[in-house]
């Protein structure tokens, strides 16, 4: 599903998310840290990010946010938020242990669908009006970078994507980059997780698998994998 958390340190985030993997070295096949979102395009951020570029975006000093010149780092600036989408354990096992790499593409399609929904629905900022009141404005753009990891912290196969969303959105009405208003995102983030689940379930069935749904949780697993095999690769969950 989807989990969301605030990022406390821009420098620490650049070092953490920029790695190919948490603890396992030599992992192959994972895309790098890549920019996504309409806001990224507006800021001239495309393709794979360097740690330095990523850090400047999170700390708000990137030239795109400061009239084309490097900005000053404000220690009170909130870097952003991590929206993490995790694949069902059965997908991770079949893709990484069983070798069906098509399932990685299905996961990425689910991530793209969920983030498109988040950008469309929750790219919101707050703007002070002439009469002194504060108005929420939907901007329609986010600045985020996605990195895919393929293991859990216990080194089990676990496909998941961090969508690191900067605390910036472009307000066309005032021609300014402004901070995000995220209260609505935090209240409704489960909907984005359900969009991910629905997209992935549709994708795995289209390539020939069946699914077993958990109606209570809104999740699913790919059918045909014994529970004990899934649990054998779920040490982190057991802990």
C-alpha positions as CSV (number, residue, x, y, z in Angstrom):
1,X,0.0,0.0,0.0
2,X,1.0,3.6,0.5
3,X,2.8,5.1,3.5
4,X,3.7,8.8,3.9
5,X,6.2,10.5,6.2
6,X,7.8,13.9,6.5
7,X,11.5,14.3,5.6
8,X,13.5,16.0,8.3
9,X,16.9,16.5,6.6
10,X,17.6,17.4,2.9
11,X,21.2,16.2,3.2
12,X,20.3,13.0,4.9
13,X,17.6,12.3,2.3
14,X,20.1,12.8,-0.6
15,X,22.4,10.2,1.0
16,X,19.7,7.8,1.9
17,X,17.4,7.7,-1.2
18,X,20.3,8.0,-3.7
19,X,21.6,4.6,-2.8
20,X,20.8,1.7,-5.1
21,X,19.8,-0.4,-2.1
22,X,19.7,-0.2,1.7
23,X,22.2,-2.8,2.8
24,X,22.8,-5.1,-0.1
25,X,25.5,-3.9,-2.5
26,X,25.8,-4.8,-6.1
27,X,22.0,-4.8,-6.8
28,X,21.2,-4.6,-10.5
29,X,18.1,-3.7,-12.4
30,X,16.7,-0.9,-10.3
31,X,16.2,2.5,-12.0
32,X,18.0,5.4,-10.4
33,X,16.6,8.4,-8.7
34,X,14.4,9.9,-11.4
35,X,12.4,13.1,-11.6
36,X,8.6,13.0,-12.0
37,X,5.7,15.4,-11.9
38,X,4.6,18.5,-13.8
39,X,6.4,20.7,-11.3
40,X,9.7,19.0,-12.0
41,X,9.3,19.8,-15.7
42,X,8.5,23.4,-14.9
43,X,11.7,23.6,-12.8
44,X,13.8,22.0,-15.6
45,X,14.3,18.8,-13.7
46,X,14.4,15.8,-16.0
47,X,15.8,12.3,-16.1
48,X,18.1,11.0,-13.3
49,X,19.0,13.3,-10.5
50,X,22.4,13.7,-8.9
51,X,22.6,13.8,-5.1
52,X,23.7,17.5,-5.3
53,X,20.7,18.4,-7.4
54,X,18.3,16.4,-5.3
55,X,19.6,18.1,-2.1
56,X,19.2,21.6,-3.6
57,X,15.6,20.8,-4.5
58,X,14.8,19.5,-1.0
59,X,16.4,22.4,0.8
60,X,14.8,25.0,-1.5
61,X,18.0,26.5,-2.8
62,X,17.6,25.2,-6.4
63,X,17.9,28.1,-8.9
64,X,14.5,27.3,-10.4
65,X,12.9,28.3,-7.1
66,X,15.0,31.5,-6.8
67,X,14.7,33.5,-10.0
68,X,17.5,31.5,-11.7
69,X,20.1,32.0,-9.0
70,X,21.1,29.6,-6.2
71,X,19.1,30.5,-3.1
72,X,20.0,30.6,0.5
73,X,19.4,27.6,2.7
74,X,16.8,28.3,5.3
75,X,17.2,26.0,8.3
76,X,13.5,26.3,9.0
77,X,12.5,25.1,5.6
78,X,10.7,21.8,5.6
79,X,12.2,19.6,2.8
80,X,9.2,17.5,1.8
81,X,7.5,14.2,2.1
82,X,8.2,10.5,1.3
83,X,5.3,8.7,-0.4
84,X,6.3,5.0,-0.4
85,X,4.3,2.5,-2.4
86,X,5.0,-1.2,-1.6
87,X,4.2,-4.1,-3.9
88,X,2.4,-7.2,-2.6
89,X,4.9,-9.7,-1.2
90,X,3.8,-12.3,-3.8
91,X,4.7,-9.9,-6.6
92,X,8.2,-9.3,-5.1
93,X,8.8,-13.0,-4.7
94,X,7.7,-13.9,-8.3
95,X,9.6,-10.9,-9.8
96,X,12.9,-11.2,-7.8
97,X,13.1,-14.8,-6.8
98,X,11.0,-16.3,-9.7
99,X,12.5,-14.0,-12.3
100,X,9.3,-12.6,-13.9
101,X,10.6,-9.1,-14.5
102,X,7.3,-8.1,-16.2
103,X,5.9,-7.7,-12.7
104,X,8.4,-4.9,-12.0
105,X,6.9,-3.0,-14.9
106,X,3.4,-3.6,-13.5
107,X,4.5,-2.2,-10.1
108,X,5.9,0.9,-11.9
109,X,2.6,1.4,-13.7
110,X,0.8,1.3,-10.3
111,X,3.3,3.9,-8.9
112,X,2.7,6.2,-11.9
113,X,-1.1,5.9,-11.6
114,X,-1.1,6.7,-7.8
115,X,1.3,9.6,-8.2
116,X,-0.8,11.1,-11.0
117,X,-3.8,11.0,-8.7
118,X,-1.8,12.6,-5.9
119,X,-0.6,15.4,-8.2
120,X,-4.0,16.1,-9.6
121,X,-5.8,16.0,-6.3
122,X,-3.3,17.3,-3.7
123,X,-1.0,19.8,-5.3
124,X,-2.3,22.6,-3.1
125,X,-0.8,25.7,-1.6
126,X,-2.0,28.6,0.6
127,X,-2.1,32.2,-0.7
128,X,-2.8,35.3,1.3
129,X,-5.4,37.4,-0.4
130,X,-5.6,41.2,-0.6
131,X,-8.1,41.3,2.3
132,X,-5.7,39.4,4.5
133,X,-7.6,36.1,4.3
134,X,-5.8,32.8,3.3
135,X,-7.1,30.8,0.4
136,X,-6.2,27.3,-0.7
137,X,-5.2,27.1,-4.3
138,X,-4.9,23.9,-6.4
139,X,-1.8,24.3,-8.6
140,X,-1.8,21.0,-10.5
141,X,1.9,20.3,-10.2
142,X,4.4,18.6,-7.9
143,X,8.1,18.2,-7.8
144,X,9.2,14.7,-6.9
145,X,11.8,12.1,-7.6
146,X,11.2,8.3,-7.5
147,X,13.7,5.7,-6.5
148,X,12.9,2.0,-6.5
149,X,14.3,-0.4,-3.9
150,X,14.0,-4.1,-4.1
151,X,14.8,-5.4,-0.6
152,X,13.4,-4.8,2.9
153,X,15.6,-3.7,5.8
154,X,15.8,-7.4,6.6
155,X,17.2,-8.1,3.1
156,X,14.0,-9.9,2.0
157,X,12.7,-9.4,-1.6
158,X,10.4,-6.4,-1.3
159,X,9.8,-4.1,-4.3
160,X,8.9,-0.6,-3.2
161,X,9.2,2.9,-4.6
162,X,10.0,6.1,-2.6
163,X,8.4,9.1,-4.2
164,X,10.2,11.9,-2.5
165,X,8.0,15.0,-3.0
166,X,9.6,18.4,-2.4
167,X,7.8,21.1,-0.4
168,X,7.4,23.2,-3.5
169,X,4.6,23.8,-6.1
170,X,4.3,26.5,-8.7
171,X,1.4,28.9,-8.4
172,X,0.8,30.3,-11.9
173,X,-1.6,33.1,-10.7
174,X,1.2,34.7,-8.7
175,X,4.2,33.4,-10.7
176,X,5.8,32.0,-7.5
177,X,7.0,28.7,-6.1
178,X,5.2,28.1,-2.8
179,X,5.1,25.6,0.0
180,X,2.7,22.6,-0.2
181,X,-0.4,22.4,1.9
182,X,-0.4,18.7,2.8
183,X,-3.2,18.3,5.3
184,X,-5.6,16.9,2.6
185,X,-3.0,14.5,1.4
186,X,-2.4,13.1,4.9
187,X,-6.1,12.7,5.4
188,X,-6.7,10.9,2.1
189,X,-3.5,9.1,1.3
190,X,-5.2,5.7,1.5
191,X,-7.1,6.4,-1.6
192,X,-3.9,6.8,-3.6
193,X,-2.8,3.4,-2.1
194,X,-6.0,1.8,-3.4
195,X,-5.4,3.3,-6.9
196,X,-2.0,1.6,-6.8
197,X,-3.5,-1.7,-5.7
198,X,-6.2,-1.6,-8.4
199,X,-3.8,-0.7,-11.2
200,X,-1.3,-3.5,-10.1
201,X,-4.1,-6.1,-9.8
202,X,-5.3,-5.3,-13.3
203,X,-1.8,-5.5,-14.6
204,X,-0.9,-8.9,-13.1
205,X,-4.2,-10.4,-14.4
206,X,-3.5,-9.0,-17.9
207,X,-0.2,-11.0,-18.0
208,X,-1.8,-14.2,-16.9
209,X,-1.9,-14.4,-13.2
210,X,-4.9,-14.6,-10.9
211,X,-5.3,-12.7,-7.6
212,X,-6.7,-13.4,-4.2
213,X,-8.3,-10.3,-2.6
214,X,-8.4,-9.2,1.0
215,X,-11.7,-7.3,1.0
216,X,-11.1,-5.9,4.5
217,X,-7.7,-4.4,3.8
218,X,-8.3,-3.6,0.1
219,X,-5.1,-5.5,-0.8
220,X,-4.4,-8.6,-2.8
221,X,-1.8,-11.3,-3.4
222,X,-1.1,-13.2,-6.6
223,X,-2.8,-16.6,-6.4
224,X,-0.9,-19.9,-6.2
225,X,1.9,-19.1,-3.8
226,X,1.7,-20.9,-0.4
227,X,1.4,-18.7,2.6
228,X,4.5,-20.3,4.2
229,X,6.6,-19.3,1.3
230,X,5.4,-15.7,1.6
231,X,6.1,-15.7,5.3
232,X,9.6,-17.1,4.7
233,X,10.4,-13.9,2.8
234,X,8.7,-11.6,5.4
235,X,11.2,-11.4,8.2
236,X,10.7,-7.7,8.6
237,X,6.9,-8.1,9.0
238,X,7.4,-10.9,11.5
239,X,9.8,-8.7,13.6
